[in-house]
Amino acid sequence: MTVGPKADNHPAVKKAVHCSGNTEIKDFQDGTCGEISATQSIRAYIGPKNKLWLQYEVQQPKQGATYWYKGGKQVNAETSGKPQAKKFTVKETEATAVA
């Protein structure tokens, strides 16, 4: 996956990041997606009814702030007989900041 577009406190992630997991993980976990940088990370989990949830975290050490962007999308399970498209969009629906 990639993340975009770029905005204030929301840098774009142009290199592809691979996420993996299973339905036994019930919340965002470190290590579910590939590494981006020391100040950016993406976490994922699959919730009930195969809804994929993603969280993009951006730390701004100079500001003393952390920003979280979240979004979810219904996806097809591998066992559904309808394979999930390799490329798809998960829109961000929530933004949170802590300073």
N, C-alpha and C positions, 0 to 999 in steps of 0.2 A: 504494500500500500504506500501511498504518498499522502502528504497533507498540504492543503493549500486552500485558498490563496494566502499570500503573505499580508499581514496587517500589524498594527501596533500590538506588541506583546504576543504575537502569533506568527512566529517565523514559519515559512513554508518548509516542508521536508520533501526534497526533490528526489533523493535516492529511495529506491523501493525498500520497504521494511516488511518482513514476513512475520505473521502472527500465527500461533498455534495454541491449541488447548482442547478442552473437552467440557462436557456439561456438568462435570463434577466440581469444577471451580465455580464458586458462587459469588465472587466479587473480583474487582480488578486486582491482578497479581503482578508483581515484578517478574520480569523474565518471560512474559507471554508473547512479547514482540521483540524483534531485533533491536539492538542498541542504535541510538541516533547520535547522541553527544552527552557530555557531562551535565548539561543543563536542560536537555529535552528527552522525554521518554513517551512511549505509547504502551498502554496496557489494554488487555482485552479479556472478555469472558463471554460465554454463550449462556443466556438466561433461558427461562421457560419458553417453550414453543419455538426453540431455535432462533431466538433474537440475539444477534451479535451486538455487543456493547463495546465501544471503544472510548478510551480516555487519553487525551493528549495533554501532557504536563510540560509546562515551560517555567523554568526557574529563572528569575532575574535577580541575581545576587546583589548587584549594585543598587537596586531598588529595595531589596529586602522583601521581595514579593514572589509568590508562586501563582501561576494561572493554570486552571484546568478547563479543558473543553471536552464535552461528552456528546455522544450521539449513538443511536442504535438503528439496526436494520434487520428485518426478518430475512433469514437465509435458509437455504435448503440443506437438510442433513445429508451426509454422504450416503446414508442408507435409504434415502427417500426415492431413489430411482430417477430423480430430476437433479442432475449435478448442478452445483452452484457455479455461476459464471466466475471466471478467474478475476475479471476486472469489474468492479461495481463501486458505487458511491455510498458512503455513509455520511449523511449531513449532520453537522453539529447542531444540537438542540439546546445545549446548556453551557454557560460559561460562568466560572467562579474564580475569584481571586482572594488571596490572603496576603496581607502585608504585615 
